[in-house]
Amino acid sequence: MEKLPGKKIVFASPWILITAVGLLLAIVLVFAVNNLQREQRLAEENLLRQGQGIIRMLEAGTRAANMRMGGRDTAHLQQLIEQAAAEPEIVYIALVNRQGTVVLHSDADRLENALPSSLPPVAETDSPPALFQRVHHEPQLDARIFEVGAFFTPFTGRGGRHGHERMEHRPRMRYPGSDPVVNEGSGELWQAAAAGELLILVGLDMSEAEKVISQNRRHIFFISLALLLVGIGGWLALLGAQGYRTAAGTLNYIQAFTGLLISRLPLGVIAVDRQGRIETCNEVAAEMCAVSPAEVIGRAATRALPELIASQLRQPQSEEEVIDREIHLAGAPAHGDDVRLTVMLSAVPIRDRAQQIVGRVVLLHDVTKLQAMEKEVQRHERLVALGKMAAGVAHEIRNPLSSIKGLATLLASRAGQNPPESETARLLVGEVERVNRSISELLDFARPQPLNRRPVDLPTLLGNSLQLVAADAQSLGVELKLQPPATEFPPVPVDADRLTQVLLNLYLNSLQAMPTGGRLEANLEYRPEQQVVRIKVSDTGQGIAPEILPRITDPYFTTKPEGSGLGLALVQKIIDDHGGKMEFTSQPDQGTTVTITLPIS
């Protein structure tokens, strides 16, 4: 670092300078520590919710499977644990007793072995909490693991033993392909679960959370460093009042450092002077506003920036010091053509020594991805609740339905030649069967299904799937169009049957939206830089109203008189199982486009 030119600074005591710098360092340190602790706490709470959701899903899946099969199958529980542990963020799922012996494990090689690490101390207490957590080091993986644990109570539901007692009195049923040795020899496990002697432990990989925390630590460091340098720079500017050259050199020096740090901040920063001209605009803010920093510097904010931001940069008429609000901006080209950004805006006035406003600063924080993650967590929580509901529905409704159907059959046999009574009994049997089918659809949606992944040529699969609806499209006067990919397409590891099911569901929805004809188009796109492929299915049908578009994948939401409301929900679940995502864009009376993004590895 070069020495600043000019005379020596002699008007300030070194102790005053040391005291000022010390106070500033203390303030910055408190700010940094508080933010780091908050980020750590949020990360652990997110992992705890994730582990809690997995435990609830396993218990709900166990109940649903045991009710469907009429018995307790340890092999099915092992399969359920292995399927749940297939997610990349899950290191292991283990079912252990109080002595630390592994009863079931997502890694079959570790069955009946002792845990590599000791049990949590809470496992030795008589009245443990419903949920406990700890962080430990896994020697075999050389990684830090966030472990979420609870006592395994799949039949008590953490609220009593009634569900367990009902399961005990149900007759045991055998299904083709079930293992009678496993079914009959697993009583000790279920007895231990009923007695509260089994713990379920979910180990979550902390590497991604630690990466986020490390990234936030860097952000906090830059912000703290910026605050520190700005404070020191201001102090040096005051001390440089001896001479014009010294003051000017110091000021230029500080401005260079401040500008560099502001340009590297992860937040958008825009500052205007008293006349509303833009003095500062970093790259992040310019990208959010879809402008170039060089184009807006020196221009009026009302002409160069979106109105939602420019309105906060005008000199306020009220005494409100800080304005915090959420705004929505059209996406810049870097974010995608159809993306709308959700931005947290904070506007702060700049005052001089006389407390007169001389400008205003706006900070912009893009929270679009954060809100999308929150919605995804909420959706998964709804699915967990649906799994629990499915188990209750199967038990509470199917048994009475069997009795009703039996009585209706008996009524039909006694009706004899009496047509009215015979027709009434027939209608009753039909309605019972319809309700039973609805319950079966709900259980199919709620329980986990393994994927049969293999490399598939997607252009061929897409063409074959369109042929399946060619006759229906011709009868409705709908033109089918398949747009071949512009580049060579790699094989994609997917479950061909499940993906065909997804496409057929989308095709049929499009055909039903075009009763008087139209065009149904499907095309593929390969993006090697992102290692993904995209499937787009678009139609020229009636479209979807904006107010219901966010709800179309919710279970049991339908606008069709004869619809069950599980079609698109099942489609969304299949795409999620593949690690992909699905997006809908629609305009009423213009058509709908569904974009499916799948990873190629």
DOPABA-417538 format. One line per 3 residues: number of its first residue (from 1); their letters; for each residue x, y, z of C-alpha. Coordinates in nm, 2 decimals. Layout:
N
NUM> a> X:Y:Z  ...
//
This chain:
601
1> mek> 0.00:0.00:0.00  0.15:0.34:-0.10  0.19:0.62:0.15
4> lpg> -0.05:0.91:0.11  0.12:1.23:0.00  0.12:1.55:0.20
7> kki> 0.20:1.67:0.54  0.20:1.46:0.85  -0.12:1.45:1.06
10> vfa> -0.04:1.61:1.40  -0.37:1.74:1.53  -0.51:1.42:1.69
13> spw> -0.38:1.23:1.98  -0.28:0.87:1.91  -0.49:0.76:2.20
16> ili> -0.80:0.91:2.05  -0.73:0.74:1.72  -0.67:0.40:1.90
19> tav> -0.99:0.45:2.10  -1.20:0.53:1.80  -1.07:0.24:1.60
22> gll> -1.12:0.01:1.90  -1.48:0.11:1.93  -1.54:0.06:1.56
25> lai> -1.38:-0.28:1.57  -1.60:-0.38:1.87  -1.92:-0.27:1.69
28> vlv> -1.82:-0.45:1.37  -1.72:-0.76:1.58  -2.06:-0.76:1.76
31> fav> -2.24:-0.72:1.42  -2.04:-1.01:1.27  -2.08:-1.25:1.56
34> nnl> -2.46:-1.19:1.59  -2.50:-1.25:1.22  -2.29:-1.56:1.22
37> qre> -2.48:-1.70:1.52  -2.81:-1.63:1.35  -2.70:-1.80:1.03
40> qrl> -2.58:-2.11:1.23  -2.91:-2.12:1.41  -3.11:-2.10:1.10
43> aee> -2.91:-2.37:0.93  -2.95:-2.61:1.23  -3.33:-2.54:1.24
46> nll> -3.36:-2.62:0.87  -3.17:-2.95:0.92  -3.38:-3.03:1.23
49> rqg> -3.71:-2.97:1.03  -3.57:-3.18:0.75  -3.48:-3.47:0.98
52> qgi> -3.82:-3.44:1.16  -4.00:-3.46:0.82  -3.80:-3.78:0.73
55> irm> -3.89:-3.94:1.07  -4.25:-3.86:1.03  -4.25:-3.99:0.67
58> lea> -4.10:-4.32:0.78  -4.35:-4.36:1.06  -4.64:-4.27:0.83
61> gtr> -4.51:-4.50:0.55  -4.48:-4.78:0.80  -4.83:-4.74:0.92
64> aan> -4.97:-4.71:0.57  -4.78:-5.02:0.45  -4.87:-5.23:0.76
67> mrm> -5.24:-5.14:0.72  -5.24:-5.22:0.35  -5.06:-5.56:0.41
70> ggr> -5.24:-5.65:0.73  -4.92:-5.73:0.91  -4.58:-5.59:1.02
73> dta> -4.31:-5.65:0.76  -3.96:-5.57:0.87  -3.83:-5.61:0.51
76> hlq> -4.07:-5.34:0.39  -3.94:-5.11:0.67  -3.58:-5.18:0.56
79> qli> -3.68:-5.10:0.20  -3.85:-4.78:0.31  -3.54:-4.67:0.50
82> eqa> -3.31:-4.75:0.21  -3.53:-4.55:-0.03  -3.54:-4.25:0.20
85> aae> -3.17:-4.26:0.25  -3.11:-4.24:-0.12  -3.14:-3.86:-0.11
88> pei> -2.80:-3.70:-0.14  -2.82:-3.50:0.18  -2.90:-3.80:0.39
91> vyi> -2.59:-3.99:0.52  -2.77:-4.27:0.70  -3.09:-4.37:0.87
94> alv> -3.06:-4.62:1.15  -3.30:-4.79:1.39  -3.11:-4.88:1.71
97> nrq> -3.20:-5.01:2.06  -3.09:-4.84:2.38  -2.77:-5.04:2.39
100> gtv> -2.66:-4.89:2.06  -2.70:-5.21:1.85  -2.82:-5.14:1.50
103> vlh> -3.15:-5.31:1.43  -3.21:-5.16:1.08  -2.98:-4.94:0.88
106> sda> -2.98:-4.78:0.54  -2.65:-4.96:0.48  -2.73:-5.33:0.51
109> drl> -2.37:-5.41:0.59  -2.40:-5.24:0.93  -2.70:-5.44:1.06
112> ena> -2.65:-5.59:1.41  -2.33:-5.39:1.46  -2.27:-5.13:1.72
115> lps> -2.29:-4.77:1.63  -1.95:-4.62:1.54  -2.04:-4.33:1.77
118> slp> -2.20:-4.34:2.11  -2.57:-4.29:2.16  -2.70:-3.95:2.26
121> pva> -2.73:-3.91:2.64  -3.10:-3.85:2.61  -3.14:-4.21:2.50
124> etd> -3.07:-4.32:2.86  -3.33:-4.10:3.03  -3.67:-4.23:3.13
127> spp> -3.87:-3.93:2.99  -3.69:-3.83:2.67  -3.81:-3.54:2.46
130> alf> -4.01:-3.61:2.15  -3.71:-3.50:1.93  -3.34:-3.45:2.00
133> qrv> -3.04:-3.35:1.80  -2.66:-3.34:1.81  -2.36:-3.28:1.58
136> hhe> -2.09:-3.54:1.57  -1.80:-3.65:1.35  -1.84:-3.96:1.14
139> pql> -1.49:-4.13:1.12  -1.57:-4.36:0.83  -1.69:-4.06:0.62
142> dar> -1.46:-3.80:0.77  -1.75:-3.56:0.78  -1.96:-3.37:1.03
145> ife> -2.31:-3.52:1.07  -2.62:-3.34:1.20  -2.81:-3.62:1.37
148> vga> -3.18:-3.60:1.44  -3.33:-3.87:1.66  -3.66:-3.97:1.82
151> fft> -3.80:-4.28:1.97  -3.96:-4.50:1.69  -4.33:-4.50:1.76
154> pft> -4.50:-4.58:1.42  -4.82:-4.72:1.58  -4.87:-4.49:1.88
157> grg> -4.83:-4.18:1.67  -4.66:-4.00:1.97  -5.01:-3.96:2.12
160> grh> -5.11:-4.29:2.29  -5.12:-4.66:2.23  -5.47:-4.68:2.06
163> ghe> -5.33:-4.71:1.71  -5.10:-4.99:1.83  -5.38:-5.18:1.99
166> rme> -5.60:-5.16:1.68  -5.31:-5.30:1.47  -5.26:-5.59:1.72
169> hrp> -5.62:-5.71:1.67  -5.62:-5.69:1.29  -5.59:-6.03:1.11
172> rmr> -5.25:-6.08:0.95  -5.27:-6.11:0.57  -5.02:-6.25:0.33
175> ypg> -4.96:-6.10:-0.02  -4.79:-6.28:-0.31  -4.42:-6.23:-0.30
178> sdp> -4.41:-6.15:0.08  -4.14:-6.33:0.29  -4.32:-6.53:0.56
181> vvn> -4.00:-6.58:0.75  -3.94:-6.20:0.78  -4.30:-6.13:0.86
184> egs> -4.33:-6.39:1.13  -3.98:-6.34:1.28  -3.99:-5.97:1.33
187> gel> -4.21:-5.96:1.63  -3.93:-5.87:1.87  -3.86:-5.55:1.67
190> wqa> -4.23:-5.44:1.68  -4.25:-5.53:2.05  -3.95:-5.32:2.12
193> aaa> -4.10:-5.03:1.92  -4.42:-5.06:2.12  -4.22:-5.05:2.45
196> gel> -4.03:-4.74:2.35  -3.70:-4.92:2.33  -3.61:-4.83:1.97
199> lil> -3.46:-4.50:1.85  -3.46:-4.38:1.49  -3.16:-4.17:1.40
202> vgl> -3.13:-3.97:1.08  -2.78:-3.85:0.99  -2.78:-3.54:0.76
205> dms> -2.47:-3.42:0.57  -2.37:-3.08:0.70  -2.14:-3.00:0.40
208> eae> -2.40:-2.80:0.21  -2.51:-2.61:0.52  -2.15:-2.54:0.61
211> kvi> -2.09:-2.42:0.25  -2.38:-2.17:0.29  -2.25:-2.07:0.63
214> sqn> -1.90:-2.02:0.49  -2.04:-1.81:0.21  -2.24:-1.60:0.45
217> rrh> -1.93:-1.57:0.66  -1.75:-1.42:0.36  -2.04:-1.19:0.29
220> iff> -2.04:-1.07:0.66  -1.66:-1.03:0.64  -1.69:-0.80:0.34
223> isl> -1.97:-0.60:0.49  -1.79:-0.57:0.82  -1.47:-0.48:0.64
226> all> -1.66:-0.22:0.44  -1.80:-0.07:0.75  -1.46:-0.07:0.92
229> lvg> -1.29:0.09:0.63  -1.56:0.35:0.57  -1.54:0.45:0.94
232> igg> -1.16:0.46:0.94  -1.18:0.65:0.61  -1.41:0.91:0.75
235> wla> -1.18:0.96:1.05  -0.88:1.00:0.83  -1.07:1.25:0.61
238> llg> -1.13:1.46:0.92  -0.77:1.44:1.03  -0.66:1.54:0.68
241> aqg> -0.79:1.90:0.72  -0.43:2.04:0.74  -0.40:2.08:0.37
244> yrt> -0.60:2.06:0.06  -0.36:1.81:-0.11  -0.36:1.58:0.19
247> aag> -0.73:1.59:0.23  -0.79:1.53:-0.14  -0.55:1.25:-0.15
250> tln> -0.70:1.08:0.16  -1.05:1.12:0.02  -0.97:0.98:-0.32
253> yiq> -0.79:0.69:-0.15  -1.09:0.61:0.07  -1.34:0.64:-0.22
256> aft> -1.14:0.39:-0.42  -1.15:0.13:-0.15  -1.51:0.20:-0.06
259> gll> -1.61:0.17:-0.43  -1.42:-0.15:-0.47  -1.58:-0.31:-0.16
262> isr> -1.93:-0.19:-0.25  -1.89:-0.34:-0.60  -1.81:-0.67:-0.44
265> lpl> -2.10:-0.67:-0.19  -2.37:-0.94:-0.25  -2.63:-0.67:-0.20
268> gvi> -2.75:-0.41:-0.45  -2.65:-0.05:-0.35  -2.78:0.27:-0.51
271> avd> -2.72:0.62:-0.37  -2.85:0.95:-0.50  -2.76:1.31:-0.40
274> rqg> -2.99:1.59:-0.29  -3.12:1.65:-0.65  -3.20:1.28:-0.70
277> rie> -2.90:1.21:-0.94  -2.75:0.87:-0.91  -2.40:0.88:-0.75
280> tcn> -2.35:0.51:-0.68  -2.49:0.19:-0.85  -2.30:-0.14:-0.81
283> eva> -2.32:-0.43:-1.05  -2.57:-0.63:-0.83  -2.82:-0.34:-0.83
286> aem> -2.77:-0.27:-1.20  -2.85:-0.64:-1.28  -3.16:-0.64:-1.07
289> cav> -3.28:-0.32:-1.25  -3.18:-0.45:-1.60  -2.95:-0.15:-1.66
292> spa> -2.58:-0.08:-1.69  -2.40:0.11:-1.41  -2.22:0.34:-1.66
295> evi> -2.56:0.43:-1.82  -2.73:0.54:-1.50  -2.45:0.72:-1.30
298> gra> -2.52:1.09:-1.31  -2.88:1.05:-1.44  -3.20:1.12:-1.25
301> atr> -3.32:0.82:-1.07  -3.68:0.87:-1.18  -3.57:0.83:-1.55
304> alp> -3.30:0.56:-1.51  -3.45:0.32:-1.26  -3.78:0.13:-1.22
307> eli> -4.05:0.33:-1.05  -4.07:0.10:-0.75  -3.70:0.18:-0.67
310> asq> -3.69:0.55:-0.79  -3.99:0.63:-0.56  -3.78:0.53:-0.25
313> lrq> -3.49:0.75:-0.36  -3.69:1.07:-0.36  -3.64:1.31:-0.07
316> pqs> -3.91:1.19:0.18  -4.17:1.43:0.32  -4.21:1.23:0.64
319> eee> -3.98:1.17:0.93  -3.95:0.80:0.86  -3.58:0.72:0.87
322> vid> -3.57:0.37:0.73  -3.81:0.21:0.48  -3.82:-0.17:0.45
325> rei> -4.05:-0.33:0.21  -4.08:-0.62:-0.04  -4.10:-0.54:-0.41
328> hla> -4.12:-0.74:-0.73  -3.91:-0.67:-1.04  -3.91:-0.81:-1.39
331> gap> -3.62:-1.05:-1.43  -3.30:-0.93:-1.61  -3.17:-1.14:-1.90
334> ahg> -2.93:-1.32:-1.67  -3.22:-1.45:-1.46  -3.44:-1.56:-1.75
337> ddv> -3.70:-1.40:-1.96  -4.00:-1.50:-1.75  -3.85:-1.47:-1.40
340> rlt> -3.98:-1.21:-1.16  -3.75:-1.12:-0.88  -3.86:-1.08:-0.52
343> vml> -3.64:-0.81:-0.36  -3.62:-0.68:-0.01  -3.57:-0.30:-0.03
346> sav> -3.42:-0.09:0.25  -3.41:0.29:0.20  -3.20:0.51:0.44
349> pir> -3.16:0.89:0.43  -2.81:1.05:0.44  -2.79:1.35:0.67
352> dra> -2.52:1.61:0.71  -2.41:1.77:1.04  -2.71:1.99:1.05
355> qqi> -2.93:1.68:1.02  -3.04:1.79:0.67  -3.11:1.52:0.42
358> vgr> -2.84:1.54:0.15  -2.92:1.21:-0.03  -3.06:0.86:0.01
361> vvl> -2.92:0.51:-0.01  -3.12:0.20:-0.12  -3.01:-0.16:-0.04
364> lhd> -3.15:-0.44:-0.25  -3.15:-0.80:-0.14  -3.27:-1.07:-0.39
367> vtk> -3.48:-1.32:-0.18  -3.64:-1.50:-0.48  -3.45:-1.83:-0.42
370> lqa> -3.50:-1.81:-0.05  -3.88:-1.78:-0.09  -3.88:-2.06:-0.34
373> mek> -3.70:-2.28:-0.09  -3.95:-2.19:0.18  -4.24:-2.28:-0.05
376> evq> -4.07:-2.62:-0.13  -4.03:-2.70:0.24  -4.40:-2.61:0.30
379> rhe> -4.50:-2.84:0.01  -4.30:-3.13:0.15  -4.46:-3.07:0.49
382> rlv> -4.80:-3.09:0.33  -4.70:-3.42:0.16  -4.59:-3.56:0.50
385> alg> -4.93:-3.46:0.64  -5.10:-3.63:0.35  -4.91:-3.95:0.42
388> kma> -5.03:-3.95:0.78  -5.39:-3.88:0.66  -5.37:-4.16:0.41
391> agv> -5.29:-4.41:0.68  -5.58:-4.29:0.89  -5.82:-4.29:0.59
394> ahe> -5.73:-4.65:0.50  -5.79:-4.77:0.85  -6.09:-4.57:0.95
397> irn> -6.29:-4.59:0.62  -6.20:-4.92:0.45  -6.32:-5.14:0.73
400> pls> -6.67:-4.98:0.74  -6.68:-4.99:0.36  -6.63:-5.37:0.37
403> sik> -6.92:-5.40:0.61  -7.14:-5.18:0.39  -7.05:-5.37:0.08
406> gla> -7.13:-5.70:0.25  -7.47:-5.58:0.37  -7.55:-5.44:0.02
409> tll> -7.46:-5.78:-0.14  -7.68:-5.95:0.12  -7.96:-5.71:0.04
412> asr> -7.93:-5.78:-0.33  -7.95:-6.16:-0.28  -8.26:-6.12:-0.07
415> agq> -8.43:-5.88:-0.31  -8.49:-6.16:-0.56  -8.73:-6.04:-0.83
418> npp> -8.80:-5.71:-0.67  -8.64:-5.46:-0.91  -8.64:-5.14:-0.69
421> ese> -8.46:-5.31:-0.41  -8.22:-5.49:-0.64  -8.13:-5.16:-0.82
424> tar> -8.08:-4.99:-0.48  -7.84:-5.26:-0.37  -7.65:-5.24:-0.70
427> llv> -7.60:-4.87:-0.67  -7.48:-4.90:-0.31  -7.22:-5.16:-0.41
430> gev> -7.10:-4.93:-0.70  -7.06:-4.63:-0.47  -6.87:-4.83:-0.22
433> erv> -6.63:-4.95:-0.49  -6.59:-4.59:-0.61  -6.49:-4.47:-0.26
436> nrs> -6.25:-4.76:-0.23  -6.08:-4.67:-0.56  -6.04:-4.31:-0.43
439> ise> -5.87:-4.44:-0.12  -5.64:-4.66:-0.33  -5.54:-4.36:-0.54
442> lld> -5.46:-4.16:-0.23  -5.24:-4.44:-0.09  -5.06:-4.48:-0.42
445> far> -4.98:-4.11:-0.41  -4.87:-4.11:-0.05  -4.64:-4.41:-0.03
448> pqp> -4.29:-4.40:-0.18  -4.23:-4.57:-0.51  -3.89:-4.69:-0.63
451> lnr> -3.76:-4.57:-0.96  -3.63:-4.80:-1.23  -3.37:-4.57:-1.38
454> rpv> -3.19:-4.65:-1.70  -3.04:-4.45:-1.98  -3.32:-4.35:-2.22
457> dlp> -3.32:-4.18:-2.56  -3.56:-3.89:-2.48  -3.64:-3.79:-2.84
460> tll> -3.76:-4.15:-2.91  -3.96:-4.16:-2.58  -4.12:-3.83:-2.66
463> gns> -4.22:-3.94:-3.01  -4.36:-4.27:-2.89  -4.57:-4.09:-2.62
466> lql> -4.72:-3.86:-2.88  -4.83:-4.16:-3.08  -5.03:-4.28:-2.79
469> vaa> -5.26:-3.98:-2.81  -5.26:-3.94:-3.19  -5.61:-4.10:-3.23
472> daq> -5.76:-3.87:-2.96  -5.59:-3.57:-3.11  -5.72:-3.65:-3.46
475> slg> -6.08:-3.69:-3.33  -6.06:-3.34:-3.17  -5.89:-3.18:-3.47
478> vel> -5.57:-3.11:-3.27  -5.24:-3.09:-3.46  -4.95:-3.28:-3.30
481> klq> -4.60:-3.13:-3.35  -4.27:-3.27:-3.23  -3.98:-3.03:-3.25
484> ppa> -3.65:-3.23:-3.28  -3.36:-3.12:-3.07  -3.11:-2.88:-3.24
487> tef> -2.81:-3.06:-3.10  -2.70:-3.42:-3.03  -2.90:-3.55:-2.73
490> ppv> -2.73:-3.76:-2.46  -2.90:-4.06:-2.29  -3.08:-3.95:-1.97
493> pvd> -3.11:-4.18:-1.67  -3.49:-4.18:-1.60  -3.77:-4.43:-1.53
496> adr> -3.92:-4.46:-1.88  -4.26:-4.58:-1.76  -4.30:-4.31:-1.50
499> ltq> -4.19:-4.04:-1.74  -4.43:-4.16:-2.01  -4.70:-4.15:-1.74
502> vll> -4.61:-3.78:-1.68  -4.62:-3.69:-2.05  -4.95:-3.87:-2.11
505> nly> -5.11:-3.69:-1.82  -4.99:-3.35:-1.96  -5.11:-3.45:-2.32
508> lns> -5.45:-3.54:-2.20  -5.49:-3.22:-2.00  -5.39:-3.03:-2.31
511> lqa> -5.64:-3.22:-2.53  -5.92:-3.16:-2.28  -5.84:-2.78:-2.30
514> mpt> -5.88:-2.78:-2.68  -6.23:-2.93:-2.75  -6.26:-2.74:-3.08
517> ggr> -5.91:-2.81:-3.21  -5.57:-2.65:-3.18  -5.20:-2.74:-3.16
520> lea> -5.01:-2.96:-2.92  -4.64:-2.92:-2.94  -4.35:-3.10:-2.76
523> nle> -3.98:-3.02:-2.79  -3.65:-3.10:-2.62  -3.36:-2.88:-2.52
526> yrp> -3.02:-2.99:-2.40  -2.82:-2.74:-2.18  -2.47:-2.89:-2.13
529> eqq> -2.34:-2.60:-1.93  -2.61:-2.67:-1.66  -2.60:-3.05:-1.72
532> vvr> -2.98:-3.06:-1.76  -3.24:-3.13:-2.03  -3.57:-2.96:-2.07
535> ikv> -3.90:-3.10:-2.20  -4.16:-2.84:-2.30  -4.52:-2.93:-2.37
538> sdt> -4.74:-2.64:-2.49  -5.09:-2.61:-2.63  -5.32:-2.34:-2.77
541> gqg> -5.61:-2.43:-2.54  -5.82:-2.24:-2.29  -5.53:-2.16:-2.05
544> iap> -5.53:-2.15:-1.67  -5.66:-1.85:-1.47  -5.37:-1.68:-1.28
547> eil> -5.54:-1.71:-0.94  -5.55:-2.09:-0.96  -5.21:-2.15:-1.14
550> pri> -5.01:-2.19:-0.81  -5.26:-2.45:-0.68  -5.29:-2.69:-0.98
553> tdp> -5.04:-2.94:-0.84  -5.20:-2.95:-0.49  -5.36:-3.29:-0.41
556> yft> -5.73:-3.30:-0.47  -5.74:-2.96:-0.64  -5.93:-2.99:-0.97
559> tkp> -6.16:-2.78:-1.19  -6.30:-3.08:-1.38  -6.64:-3.22:-1.27
562> egs> -6.51:-3.58:-1.30  -6.15:-3.52:-1.19  -5.99:-3.67:-0.88
565> glg> -5.74:-3.39:-0.83  -5.44:-3.63:-0.81  -5.32:-3.63:-1.17
568> lal> -5.09:-3.33:-1.16  -5.00:-3.39:-0.80  -4.87:-3.74:-0.90
571> vqk> -4.69:-3.58:-1.20  -4.52:-3.34:-0.97  -4.42:-3.62:-0.73
574> iid> -4.27:-3.83:-1.01  -4.06:-3.53:-1.13  -3.95:-3.46:-0.78
577> dhg> -3.84:-3.82:-0.74  -3.62:-3.78:-1.05  -3.46:-3.47:-0.89
580> gkm> -3.61:-3.24:-1.14  -3.85:-2.95:-1.14  -4.17:-2.85:-1.33
583> eft> -4.29:-2.50:-1.41  -4.62:-2.39:-1.56  -4.68:-2.07:-1.76
586> sqp> -5.03:-1.99:-1.89  -5.24:-1.72:-2.04  -5.62:-1.75:-2.04
589> dqg> -5.76:-1.82:-2.40  -5.40:-1.84:-2.53  -5.26:-2.17:-2.40
592> ttv> -5.04:-2.33:-2.15  -4.67:-2.43:-2.15  -4.53:-2.69:-1.91
595> tit> -4.15:-2.70:-1.87  -3.98:-3.01:-1.71  -3.61:-2.98:-1.62
598> lpi> -3.43:-3.31:-1.55  -3.06:-3.36:-1.45  -2.86:-3.58:-1.69
601> s> -2.65:-3.74:-1.41
//
